[in-house]
Amino acid sequence: MPSVTKAEAEPEQRVIPNTMKAAVYYGKQDVRLESVPVPAIGPGEVLIRVHTCGICGTDLKKISTGSHSAPRIFGHETAGQIVAIGQGVSRFQVGDRVMVFHHIPCGQCFYCRHKVFAQCPIYKKVGATAGFEPSGGGFAEYVRVMDWIVNQGVVRLPDQVSYEQASFVEPVNTCMKGIESLALQPDEIVLVIGQGPIGIMLALLAKRSGAAVVTSDLYPQRLTIAKAYGLRHPVYASTEDPGDKVRELTEGRGADVVILAVGGNSLIRTAIEAARPGGRVMLFAQTQRSEATIDPAAICVDEKILLGSYSASVALQEESVRLVFSGEIDFARLITHRFPLERAVEALELAANPGPDSMKIVVQPGMQWEKN
């Protein structure tokens, strides 16, 4: 795992400007680089100067469909440095290097009591903003973090952890949540369809649980990256059928667990068919509301279990932080493209239309201040 640079480790001393650059969403397929006011903070809040923000598929879907009101500033896989603190903040100080969870649940409502945190009304409120309707704000130079997030969702980085590695804490948490809900057993065979960054993270966490993992993707280059992480049972989906492959490995039964880490609905039936009778199928990337065709008898007669998992779990926050900060898995190696904020629109375009060689894409407002 890369060590922090001198610029990463030094406390921020310069005066905070009145305006900043940000990639502002204005509607369907419309994001513009603009100058906007630096957000003011109130009591209990902090202002973070963004170093690295990963591009998440959920933000890309919001942009591609125009599903949210505008204007907004997206970006929620954020790591940076605290440059101002509000009255009453005692846990942090100016200069602290941190990452931010943009959602934190109330801990008391019906959904929190049942540990379905992503359905909590408070969880659905975003507590980090670069202005406009709070939407994460990581695609900007500065982010305001609100008080309930400061209390429970801001994590200080150890000196040896880079901003890039830290930006993976939130997505790793979402993957941990999905893996935990599957209750994997060490002797099970798991098929992960899709080896983009999220698919690889899911596969690594499944392997870490002791299961045997089969990975599938259309792009050989992505399977090569997966192999470099120790995932050594690839299915080249351009020429092989993943269902046939797992049936070969299981005396014709099929996979005990299938995780669909590809957006859209075209592979849902493939995933269900690849699972054995009584197996589990997890939809992990189906975040747009739509209709899909499935074989209901696969659920009823074949007793296959269809599951979903969405967003992060506060119950796994400490575990996800420990894993990422430990360096046991060098998640930052998944980054193939780094863009300065000035090229954020280009970064979003590449992330929305990934090629065989593009994996995790990050926007780095901190590129400029590292050089100064």
C-alpha positions in Angstrom: 0.0 0.0 0.0 1.5 3.4 -1.0 2.7 5.5 1.9 1.5 9.1 2.2 3.3 11.9 0.6 4.8 14.8 2.4 2.0 17.0 1.1 -0.6 14.5 2.3 0.8 14.6 5.8 1.3 18.3 6.3 -1.6 20.2 7.9 -3.4 22.7 5.7 -2.4 26.2 6.6 -3.5 28.4 3.7 -6.5 30.7 3.7 -9.8 29.1 2.6 -11.0 30.9 -0.5 -14.6 32.1 -1.1 -15.1 30.1 -4.3 -14.0 26.8 -5.6 -14.3 24.6 -8.7 -16.9 21.8 -8.7 -18.5 19.4 -11.2 -22.2 20.4 -11.1 -25.0 18.2 -12.2 -27.8 20.0 -14.1 -29.9 17.1 -15.3 -29.7 14.0 -17.6 -26.2 13.7 -19.0 -25.4 17.3 -18.1 -22.5 17.9 -15.7 -20.5 21.1 -15.9 -17.3 22.3 -14.3 -18.2 25.6 -12.6 -17.1 28.0 -9.9 -19.3 27.9 -6.8 -19.2 29.2 -3.3 -17.2 27.3 -0.7 -19.8 25.9 1.6 -20.0 27.6 5.0 -20.0 25.3 8.1 -22.0 25.6 11.3 -21.7 24.3 14.9 -20.6 20.7 15.1 -19.6 20.6 11.4 -16.2 20.4 9.6 -14.9 21.6 6.2 -12.8 19.1 4.3 -10.5 19.8 1.4 -11.0 16.9 -1.0 -8.0 15.0 -2.1 -9.5 11.9 -3.7 -13.1 10.9 -4.5 -14.0 7.7 -6.2 -16.7 7.6 -8.9 -19.5 5.3 -7.9 -21.9 3.6 -10.2 -24.9 4.9 -8.4 -23.9 8.5 -9.1 -23.4 7.6 -12.8 -26.9 6.2 -13.0 -28.4 9.3 -11.4 -26.5 11.4 -14.1 -27.4 9.1 -17.0 -31.2 9.1 -16.1 -31.6 12.6 -14.8 -33.4 11.0 -11.8 -32.6 13.7 -9.3 -33.4 17.4 -9.2 -30.7 19.9 -10.1 -28.4 21.5 -9.5 -26.3 19.0 -7.3 -22.7 18.1 -6.7 -22.3 14.3 -6.5 -19.3 12.2 -5.2 -19.3 10.3 -1.9 -16.2 8.1 -1.8 -14.3 11.0 -0.3 -11.0 11.3 1.5 -9.3 14.6 2.3 -8.0 17.0 5.0 -10.0 19.0 7.5 -9.4 22.7 7.0 -12.0 24.2 9.3 -14.0 23.0 12.3 -17.2 24.4 13.7 -18.0 25.3 17.3 -18.2 22.3 19.6 -16.1 19.9 17.5 -13.6 18.3 19.8 -12.8 14.9 18.1 -11.0 16.5 15.2 -8.7 19.4 14.4 -7.5 21.3 11.4 -5.0 19.2 9.5 -6.5 15.8 10.3 -6.6 13.5 7.3 -9.9 11.8 7.1 -12.5 9.8 5.1 -16.2 10.4 5.2 -19.3 8.2 5.3 -22.0 10.4 3.8 -24.9 8.4 5.3 -25.4 7.6 9.0 -28.7 6.2 10.4 -30.5 7.4 13.5 -30.1 4.0 15.4 -33.5 4.2 16.9 -36.2 3.8 14.2 -38.0 0.6 13.1 -35.5 0.0 10.4 -32.5 0.6 12.6 -33.9 -1.8 15.2 -34.1 -4.4 12.5 -30.6 -3.5 11.2 -32.0 -2.5 7.8 -30.0 0.8 8.1 -30.3 1.9 4.5 -34.1 2.2 4.9 -33.8 4.6 7.9 -35.2 8.0 7.1 -32.2 9.7 8.6 -29.8 7.5 6.7 -31.5 8.5 3.5 -30.5 12.1 4.3 -27.1 12.9 2.9 -24.9 14.6 5.4 -22.1 15.9 3.2 -22.4 18.7 0.6 -20.4 21.0 -1.6 -23.5 23.2 -2.0 -27.1 22.9 -3.4 -29.1 19.8 -2.3 -26.7 17.6 -0.2 -25.5 14.9 -2.6 -22.0 13.9 -1.3 -20.0 16.8 -2.8 -16.8 14.9 -3.4 -16.6 16.2 -7.0 -15.5 19.6 -5.6 -12.6 21.2 -3.9 -14.3 21.5 -0.5 -17.0 19.5 1.3 -19.1 20.5 4.3 -19.8 17.6 6.6 -22.8 18.0 8.9 -22.9 17.3 12.6 -24.4 13.9 12.8 -21.9 12.6 10.2 -19.0 14.3 12.1 -20.1 12.5 15.2 -20.2 9.0 13.7 -19.2 9.0 10.1 -15.8 10.8 9.9 -12.7 8.6 10.3 -9.2 9.8 10.9 -6.5 8.2 8.7 -3.4 6.6 10.2 -0.2 8.1 8.8 0.6 5.1 6.6 -2.8 5.1 4.8 -3.0 7.1 1.6 -6.0 9.1 0.6 -6.5 6.8 -2.4 -6.7 3.7 -0.2 -9.0 5.5 2.3 -11.4 6.4 -0.5 -12.3 2.6 -0.7 -13.6 2.4 2.9 -17.2 3.2 1.9 -17.5 0.9 -1.2 -15.7 -1.9 0.7 -18.3 -1.5 3.5 -21.2 -1.9 1.0 -19.5 -5.1 -0.3 -19.0 -6.4 3.2 -22.7 -5.9 3.9 -23.7 -8.0 0.9 -21.2 -10.7 1.8 -22.4 -10.8 5.4 -26.0 -11.2 4.4 -25.1 -14.3 2.3 -23.7 -16.1 5.3 -21.1 -17.9 3.2 -19.7 -21.3 4.3 -16.1 -22.3 3.7 -17.0 -25.2 1.4 -19.3 -23.2 -0.8 -18.7 -22.2 -4.4 -19.5 -18.5 -5.3 -19.8 -17.2 -8.8 -19.3 -13.4 -9.1 -20.6 -12.1 -12.4 -18.8 -8.9 -13.4 -15.2 -8.0 -12.5 -15.3 -4.3 -12.4 -14.0 -2.8 -9.1 -17.1 -3.7 -7.1 -17.1 -7.2 -8.5 -13.5 -7.8 -7.6 -14.1 -6.4 -4.1 -17.1 -8.8 -3.7 -15.0 -11.7 -5.0 -12.1 -10.9 -2.6 -14.4 -10.7 0.4 -16.1 -13.9 -0.6 -12.7 -15.6 -0.9 -11.6 -14.1 2.4 -14.6 -15.9 4.0 -13.2 -19.2 2.9 -15.5 -19.9 -0.1 -14.1 -21.0 -3.5 -14.7 -18.1 -5.9 -15.4 -18.2 -9.7 -15.2 -14.9 -11.5 -16.8 -14.0 -14.8 -16.4 -11.1 -17.2 -16.6 -10.3 -20.9 -13.2 -8.6 -20.7 -10.1 -10.8 -20.4 -8.2 -7.8 -19.1 -10.4 -7.6 -16.0 -10.0 -11.2 -15.3 -6.2 -10.7 -15.5 -6.5 -8.0 -12.8 -8.7 -10.4 -10.7 -6.0 -13.1 -11.1 -3.4 -10.6 -9.8 -5.5 -10.4 -6.6 -5.5 -14.2 -6.3 -8.9 -14.9 -7.9 -7.8 -17.9 -10.1 -11.0 -19.4 -11.4 -12.0 -17.2 -14.4 -14.8 -17.6 -16.8 -14.3 -15.8 -20.1 -17.9 -14.8 -20.7 -17.3 -13.8 -24.3 -16.7 -17.5 -25.2 -17.8 -19.4 -22.1 -21.1 -19.7 -20.2 -20.6 -19.1 -16.5 -23.5 -21.4 -15.6 -21.9 -24.3 -17.5 -18.6 -23.6 -15.8 -19.9 -23.8 -12.3 -21.9 -26.9 -13.1 -18.7 -28.5 -14.3 -17.2 -27.7 -10.9 -20.2 -28.9 -8.8 -21.2 -32.3 -10.3 -23.9 -30.5 -12.3 -25.6 -28.7 -9.4 -24.6 -25.1 -10.0 -23.1 -22.5 -7.7 -24.1 -22.3 -4.1 -24.1 -18.5 -4.4 -24.2 -16.2 -7.4 -23.5 -12.5 -7.0 -24.6 -10.2 -9.9 -22.2 -7.2 -9.8 -23.3 -5.9 -13.2 -25.9 -3.2 -13.6 -29.1 -3.6 -15.6 -31.4 -6.6 -15.8 -30.0 -8.6 -18.8 -28.1 -11.0 -16.6 -30.6 -11.6 -13.8 -31.9 -14.8 -15.4 -28.4 -16.0 -16.2 -27.5 -15.5 -12.5 -30.6 -17.4 -11.3 -30.0 -20.2 -13.7 -26.3 -20.6 -12.6 -27.4 -21.2 -9.0 -28.0 -24.7 -7.7 -31.5 -25.7 -6.4 -31.7 -24.1 -2.9 -28.8 -21.7 -3.8 -28.7 -18.0 -3.2 -28.7 -15.2 -5.8 -27.7 -11.7 -4.8 -28.5 -8.6 -6.9 -25.9 -6.0 -6.0 -26.0 -3.5 -8.9 -29.7 -3.3 -9.8 -30.3 0.2 -8.4 -32.7 1.5 -11.0 -36.4 0.8 -10.6 -37.6 -1.2 -13.6 -39.3 -4.5 -14.5 -37.4 -7.7 -15.1 -38.4 -11.2 -16.3 -37.6 -14.1 -14.1 -38.7 -17.7 -13.9 -40.9 -17.8 -10.8 -40.6 -21.6 -10.6 -36.8 -21.2 -10.0 -37.8 -19.5 -6.7 -40.7 -21.7 -5.8 -40.0 -25.2 -7.2 -36.2 -25.0 -7.2 -36.2 -23.1 -3.8 -33.6 -20.6 -5.0 -33.3 -17.6 -2.7 -33.2 -14.1 -4.3 -31.6 -11.4 -2.2 -30.6 -7.8 -2.6 -28.1 -5.6 -0.9 -27.8 -1.8 -1.1 -25.5 0.8 0.4 -23.4 0.6 3.6 -24.0 -0.7 7.1 -23.0 1.3 10.1 -22.7 -2.1 12.0 -19.7 -2.9 9.7 -18.1 0.5 9.8 -15.3 -0.4 12.1 -14.6 -3.7 10.4 -14.4 -2.1 6.9 -12.1 0.6 8.3 -9.8 -2.0 9.9 -9.6 -4.0 6.6 -8.8 -1.1 4.4 -6.4 0.6 6.8 -4.6 -2.7 7.5 -3.3 -3.0 3.9 -4.2 -6.6 3.8 -5.7 -5.9 0.4 -4.3 -3.1 -1.6 -7.5 -1.7 -3.0 -5.8 1.3 -4.4 -4.3 -1.0 -7.0 -7.7 -1.1 -8.6 -7.3 2.6 -9.6 -6.5 2.8 -13.3 -7.4 6.4 -14.0 -6.8 9.6 -12.0 -8.3 12.8 -13.1 -7.8 16.3 -11.7 -11.0 18.1 -10.9 -10.7 20.2 -14.0 -11.2 17.0 -16.0 -14.0 15.6 -13.8 -16.6 15.6 -16.7 -14.1 13.5 -18.8 -13.7 11.2 -15.8 -17.4 10.7 -15.4 -17.7 10.0 -19.2 -15.0 7.3 -19.0 -16.6 5.8 -15.9 -20.0 5.6 -17.6 -18.4 4.0 -20.6 -15.6 1.8 -19.3 -13.2 0.0 -21.5 -11.4 -3.3 -21.0 -8.5 -1.5 -19.2 -10.5 0.9 -17.1 -11.3 -0.1 -13.5 -11.6 2.3 -10.6 -11.7 5.9 -11.7 -11.1 8.7 -9.2 -11.3 12.5 -9.3 -8.5 14.2 -7.4 -9.0 17.8 -6.5 -5.9 17.2 -4.3 -3.7 16.7 -7.3 -3.2 20.5 -7.5 -2.6 21.2 -3.8 -0.2 18.3 -3.5 2.0 20.1 -6.0 1.9 23.5 -4.2 
